[in-house]
Every structure is written in C-alpha cells, then in structure tokens.
Amino acid sequence: MREPERDQSRLEDILSAINCVEEYTKNLTETQLKEDRLRLHATIYNVQIIGEAIYKLTKEFKQEHPKLETIVYV
C-alpha cells in the first residue's frame, strides 16, 4: 500500500524532474536535442522519473486532484 505521507516527496520529485527537463532542453530545437545524445538521455530519464512518481501517488491524492489525470494522459 502506498503511504499518503510520501505524496509530498513524490510531488517534489516531479517538480525537480520538470526543472531538469526545462534546463536540459532550454533553447534547443527538437533536432538539436536528438543530436545531443547526453541531453536526450538525461531528458528521457527525467520524464521516466515524472511518470514513476505520478504512478506512485496514492489513490486518495489522485481522487482529490482529478485534473491530474487530464494533464497526465493528454
């Protein structure tokens, strides 16, 4: 069972990963990102962190924040 008290740290992980993605991709075109394998892999890694953290959020948290599903699955 997932612990509700961990939701806060998961949200912090999500924000941290978002900040990393923004930093790694700032001022890059899609082509430039694809050509820079190190940045591309770092970006992919952080997107995976975001996905895992969202998956691990408690059911209660997701029910309290129904817009989350809309944002995540669009």
DSSP file (Angstrom, degrees, kcal/mol; ACC not computed):
  #  RESIDUE AA STRUCTURE BP1 BP2  ACC     N-H-->O    O-->H-N    N-H-->O    O-->H-N    TCO  KAPPA ALPHA  PHI   PSI    X-CA   Y-CA   Z-CA
    1    1 A M              0   0    0      0, 0.0     2,-0.2     0, 0.0    57,-0.0   0.000 360.0 360.0 360.0 138.6    0.0    0.0    0.0
    2    2 A R        -     0   0    0     55,-0.1    57,-0.1     1,-0.1    55,-0.0  -0.557 360.0-124.5 -79.5 141.2    1.2    3.5   -0.9
    3    3 A E    >   -     0   0    0     -2,-0.2     3,-1.7     1,-0.1     4,-0.4  -0.751   5.6-148.6 -91.1 124.5    1.8    5.9    2.0
    4    4 A P  G >  S+     0   0    0      0, 0.0     3,-1.5     0, 0.0     4,-0.4   0.823  96.5  65.4 -58.7 -31.4   -0.1    9.2    1.8
    5    5 A E  G 3  S+     0   0    0      1,-0.3     4,-0.4     2,-0.2     3,-0.3   0.690  95.6  58.7 -67.4 -15.7    2.7   10.9    3.7
    6    6 A R  G <> S+     0   0    0     -3,-1.7     4,-2.1     1,-0.2    -1,-0.3   0.583  81.0  86.0 -86.7 -11.2    5.1   10.2    0.7
    7    7 A D  H <> S+     0   0    0     -3,-1.5     4,-2.5    -4,-0.4     5,-0.2   0.892  85.8  55.3 -56.8 -40.6    2.9   12.1   -1.8
    8    8 A Q  H  > S+     0   0    0     -4,-0.4     4,-2.1    -3,-0.3    -1,-0.2   0.927 109.0  45.8 -60.3 -46.1    4.6   15.4   -0.9
    9    9 A S  H  > S+     0   0    0     -4,-0.4     4,-2.2     1,-0.2    -1,-0.2   0.852 111.1  53.7 -68.0 -32.3    8.1   14.0   -1.6
   10   10 A R  H  X S+     0   0    0     -4,-2.1     4,-2.2     2,-0.2    -1,-0.2   0.908 108.3  49.5 -66.4 -40.5    6.8   12.5   -4.9
   11   11 A L  H  X S+     0   0    0     -4,-2.5     4,-2.5     2,-0.2    -2,-0.2   0.894 110.0  51.2 -64.3 -39.2    5.4   15.9   -5.9
   12   12 A E  H  X S+     0   0    0     -4,-2.1     4,-2.4     2,-0.2    -2,-0.2   0.892 108.7  51.5 -64.0 -39.1    8.8   17.4   -5.1
   13   13 A D  H  X S+     0   0    0     -4,-2.2     4,-2.5     2,-0.2    -2,-0.2   0.902 109.4  50.9 -62.1 -41.0   10.5   14.7   -7.3
   14   14 A I  H  X S+     0   0    0     -4,-2.2     4,-2.4     2,-0.2    -2,-0.2   0.937 111.7  46.3 -62.3 -47.6    8.1   15.6  -10.1
   15   15 A L  H  X S+     0   0    0     -4,-2.5     4,-2.4     1,-0.2    -2,-0.2   0.901 112.4  50.8 -63.2 -40.8    8.9   19.3   -9.8
   16   16 A S  H  X S+     0   0    0     -4,-2.4     4,-2.0     1,-0.2    -1,-0.2   0.923 111.5  47.5 -62.6 -44.3   12.6   18.7   -9.7
   17   17 A A  H  X S+     0   0    0     -4,-2.5     4,-2.5     2,-0.2    -2,-0.2   0.884 110.1  52.8 -65.7 -38.7   12.5   16.5  -12.8
   18   18 A I  H  X S+     0   0    0     -4,-2.4     4,-2.6     1,-0.2    -1,-0.2   0.926 108.5  50.8 -61.1 -44.7   10.4   19.1  -14.6
   19   19 A N  H  X S+     0   0    0     -4,-2.4     4,-2.3     1,-0.2    -2,-0.2   0.891 109.8  50.5 -60.6 -39.9   13.1   21.7  -13.8
   20   20 A C  H  X S+     0   0    0     -4,-2.0     4,-3.0     2,-0.2     5,-0.2   0.932 109.8  49.5 -63.5 -45.9   15.8   19.4  -15.1
   21   21 A V  H  X S+     0   0    0     -4,-2.5     4,-1.9     1,-0.2    -2,-0.2   0.922 111.9  49.1 -60.0 -44.3   13.9   18.8  -18.4
   22   22 A E  H  X S+     0   0    0     -4,-2.6     4,-1.0     1,-0.2    -1,-0.2   0.916 113.5  46.6 -61.8 -42.6   13.4   22.5  -18.8
   23   23 A E  H  < S+     0   0    0     -4,-2.3     3,-0.4     1,-0.2    -2,-0.2   0.923 113.8  47.4 -65.3 -44.8   17.1   23.2  -18.1
   24   24 A Y  H  < S+     0   0    0     -4,-3.0    -1,-0.2     1,-0.2    -2,-0.2   0.796 120.5  37.0 -68.5 -28.7   18.3   20.5  -20.4
   25   25 A T  H >< S+     0   0    0     -4,-1.9     3,-2.1    -5,-0.2    -1,-0.2   0.438  81.2 133.4-106.2  -0.5   16.1   21.5  -23.3
   26   26 A K  T 3< S-     0   0    0     -4,-1.0     3,-0.1    -3,-0.4    -3,-0.0  -0.277  83.8  -2.9 -57.2 129.5   16.2   25.3  -23.0
   27   27 A N  T 3  S+     0   0    0      1,-0.2     2,-0.4     0, 0.0    -1,-0.3   0.644 104.1 125.8  64.0  18.4   16.7   27.0  -26.3
   28   28 A L    <   -     0   0    0     -3,-2.1    -1,-0.2     4,-0.0     2,-0.1  -0.855  54.0-137.8-106.2 142.5   17.1   23.7  -28.2
   29   29 A T     >  -     0   0    0     -2,-0.4     4,-2.3    -3,-0.1     5,-0.2  -0.464  33.4-105.1 -82.2 167.6   15.2   22.6  -31.2
   30   30 A E  H  > S+     0   0    0      1,-0.2     4,-2.4     2,-0.2     5,-0.2   0.905 123.3  51.7 -59.4 -41.5   13.9   19.1  -31.4
   31   31 A T  H  > S+     0   0    0      1,-0.2     4,-1.8     2,-0.2    -1,-0.2   0.918 108.8  49.7 -62.9 -44.2   16.6   18.3  -34.0
   32   32 A Q  H  > S+     0   0    0      1,-0.2     4,-1.2     2,-0.2    -1,-0.2   0.901 110.8  50.3 -62.3 -40.5   19.4   19.7  -31.7
   33   33 A L  H  < S+     0   0    0     -4,-2.3     3,-0.5     1,-0.2     7,-0.4   0.924 109.4  50.5 -63.7 -44.1   18.1   17.6  -28.8
   34   34 A K  H  < S+     0   0    0     -4,-2.4    -1,-0.2     1,-0.2    -2,-0.2   0.840 110.5  50.3 -62.9 -32.3   18.0   14.5  -30.9
   35   35 A E  H  < S+     0   0    0     -4,-1.8     2,-1.1     1,-0.2    -1,-0.2   0.721  98.6  69.9 -79.5 -21.0   21.6   15.1  -31.9
   36   36 A D     X  -     0   0    0     -4,-1.2     4,-2.7    -3,-0.5     5,-0.2  -0.752  65.6-177.2 -98.5  87.9   22.8   15.7  -28.4
   37   37 A R  H  > S+     0   0    0     -2,-1.1     4,-2.8     1,-0.2     5,-0.2   0.837  77.6  55.0 -59.1 -36.8   22.6   12.1  -27.0
   38   38 A L  H  > S+     0   0    0      2,-0.2     4,-2.2     1,-0.2    -1,-0.2   0.946 112.9  41.3 -64.1 -47.8   23.6   13.1  -23.5
   39   39 A R  H  > S+     0   0    0      2,-0.2     4,-2.5     1,-0.2    -2,-0.2   0.898 114.7  53.3 -65.3 -39.7   20.9   15.7  -23.1
   40   40 A L  H  X S+     0   0    0     -4,-2.7     4,-2.6    -7,-0.4    -2,-0.2   0.940 111.5  44.4 -60.7 -47.9   18.4   13.5  -24.8
   41   41 A H  H  X S+     0   0    0     -4,-2.8     4,-2.5     1,-0.2    -1,-0.2   0.882 112.9  51.4 -67.2 -37.6   19.0   10.6  -22.5
   42   42 A A  H  X S+     0   0    0     -4,-2.2     4,-1.9    -5,-0.2    -1,-0.2   0.893 111.7  48.4 -64.0 -38.9   19.0   12.9  -19.4
   43   43 A T  H  X S+     0   0    0     -4,-2.5     4,-2.1     2,-0.2    -2,-0.2   0.934 111.6  48.3 -66.0 -46.7   15.7   14.3  -20.6
   44   44 A I  H  X S+     0   0    0     -4,-2.6     4,-2.2     1,-0.2    -2,-0.2   0.912 109.5  54.0 -59.9 -43.3   14.2   10.8  -21.1
   45   45 A Y  H  X S+     0   0    0     -4,-2.5     4,-1.9     1,-0.2    -1,-0.2   0.913 109.6  47.2 -57.6 -44.9   15.5    9.7  -17.7
   46   46 A N  H  X S+     0   0    0     -4,-1.9     4,-2.1     1,-0.2    -1,-0.2   0.841 108.1  54.6 -69.9 -32.7   13.7   12.7  -16.0
   47   47 A V  H  X S+     0   0    0     -4,-2.1     4,-2.4     2,-0.2    -1,-0.2   0.888 107.9  51.5 -64.9 -37.8   10.5   12.0  -17.9
   48   48 A Q  H  X S+     0   0    0     -4,-2.2     4,-2.7     2,-0.2    -2,-0.2   0.900 107.2  52.4 -64.1 -40.5   10.6    8.5  -16.5
   49   49 A I  H  X S+     0   0    0     -4,-1.9     4,-2.6     2,-0.2     5,-0.2   0.924 109.5  49.8 -59.7 -44.0   11.1    9.9  -13.0
   50   50 A I  H  X S+     0   0    0     -4,-2.1     4,-2.5     1,-0.2     5,-0.2   0.939 111.6  48.3 -60.0 -48.0    8.0   12.0  -13.5
   51   51 A G  H  X S+     0   0    0     -4,-2.4     4,-2.4     1,-0.2    -2,-0.2   0.911 113.0  46.8 -61.0 -44.3    6.0    9.0  -14.8
   52   52 A E  H  X S+     0   0    0     -4,-2.7     4,-2.0     2,-0.2    -1,-0.2   0.913 112.3  49.9 -64.7 -42.7    7.0    6.8  -11.9
   53   53 A A  H  X S+     0   0    0     -4,-2.6     4,-0.6    -5,-0.2    -2,-0.2   0.905 111.9  47.9 -64.4 -40.8    6.3    9.5   -9.3
   54   54 A I  H >< S+     0   0    0     -4,-2.5     3,-1.1    -5,-0.2    -1,-0.2   0.924 110.7  51.9 -63.9 -43.8    2.9   10.1  -10.7
   55   55 A Y  H 3< S+     0   0    0     -4,-2.4    -1,-0.2     1,-0.2    -2,-0.2   0.864 108.9  51.5 -59.1 -36.7    2.1    6.4  -10.8
   56   56 A K  H 3< S+     0   0    0     -4,-2.0    -1,-0.2    -5,-0.1    -2,-0.2   0.523  80.8 114.1 -84.4  -5.8    3.1    6.1   -7.1
   57   57 A L  S << S-     0   0    0     -3,-1.1   -55,-0.1    -4,-0.6    -3,-0.0  -0.386  78.7 -99.2 -61.2 144.4    0.9    8.9   -5.9
   58   58 A T     >  -     0   0    0    -55,-0.2     4,-2.2     1,-0.1     5,-0.2  -0.228  20.1-119.7 -66.9 155.4   -1.8    7.5   -3.7
   59   59 A K  H  > S+     0   0    0      1,-0.2     4,-2.3     2,-0.2     5,-0.2   0.873 115.4  56.0 -59.7 -38.2   -5.3    6.8   -5.0
   60   60 A E  H  > S+     0   0    0      2,-0.2     4,-2.0     1,-0.2    -1,-0.2   0.912 106.6  48.8 -62.5 -43.4   -6.6    9.3   -2.4
   61   61 A F  H  > S+     0   0    0      1,-0.2     4,-1.2     2,-0.2    -2,-0.2   0.930 111.4  49.5 -62.6 -45.1   -4.4   12.1   -3.7
   62   62 A K  H  < S+     0   0    0     -4,-2.2     7,-0.2     1,-0.2     6,-0.2   0.868 110.6  50.5 -63.0 -36.4   -5.5   11.4   -7.3
   63   63 A Q  H  < S+     0   0    0     -4,-2.3    -1,-0.2     1,-0.2    -2,-0.2   0.855 109.5  50.8 -69.4 -34.1   -9.1   11.4   -6.3
   64   64 A E  H  < S+     0   0    0     -4,-2.0    -1,-0.2     1,-0.3    -2,-0.2   0.703 118.1  40.1 -73.9 -19.3   -8.6   14.8   -4.5
   65   65 A H    ><  +     0   0    0     -4,-1.2     3,-1.9    -3,-0.2     4,-0.4  -0.606  66.7 166.2-129.5  70.0   -6.9   16.2   -7.7
   66   66 A P  T >> S+     0   0    0      0, 0.0     4,-0.8     0, 0.0     3,-0.7   0.731  70.6  68.8 -62.7 -23.2   -9.0   14.9  -10.6
   67   67 A K  H 3> S+     0   0    0      1,-0.2     4,-2.3     2,-0.2     5,-0.2   0.734  83.3  76.1 -67.5 -19.4   -7.4   17.3  -13.1
   68   68 A L  H <> S+     0   0    0     -3,-1.9     4,-2.8     1,-0.2     5,-0.2   0.910  91.7  51.6 -57.3 -44.4   -4.2   15.4  -12.7
   69   69 A E  H <> S+     0   0    0     -3,-0.7     4,-2.5    -4,-0.4    -1,-0.2   0.903 108.6  51.4 -60.6 -41.0   -5.4   12.5  -14.9
   70   70 A T  H  < S+     0   0    0     -4,-0.8     4,-0.4     1,-0.2    -1,-0.2   0.912 113.7  44.0 -61.6 -43.1   -6.4   15.0  -17.6
   71   71 A I  H >< S+     0   0    0     -4,-2.3     3,-0.6     1,-0.2    -2,-0.2   0.919 117.5  44.4 -68.0 -44.5   -2.9   16.6  -17.5
   72   72 A V  H 3< S+     0   0    0     -4,-2.8    -2,-0.2     1,-0.2    -1,-0.2   0.872 116.8  42.1 -72.2 -39.2   -1.0   13.3  -17.4
   73   73 A Y  T 3<        0   0    0     -4,-2.5    -1,-0.2    -5,-0.2    -2,-0.2   0.307 360.0 360.0 -98.2  10.2   -3.0   11.4  -20.0
   74   74 A V    <         0   0    0     -3,-0.6    -1,-0.2    -4,-0.4    -2,-0.1   0.469 360.0 360.0 -82.9 360.0   -3.4   14.1  -22.6
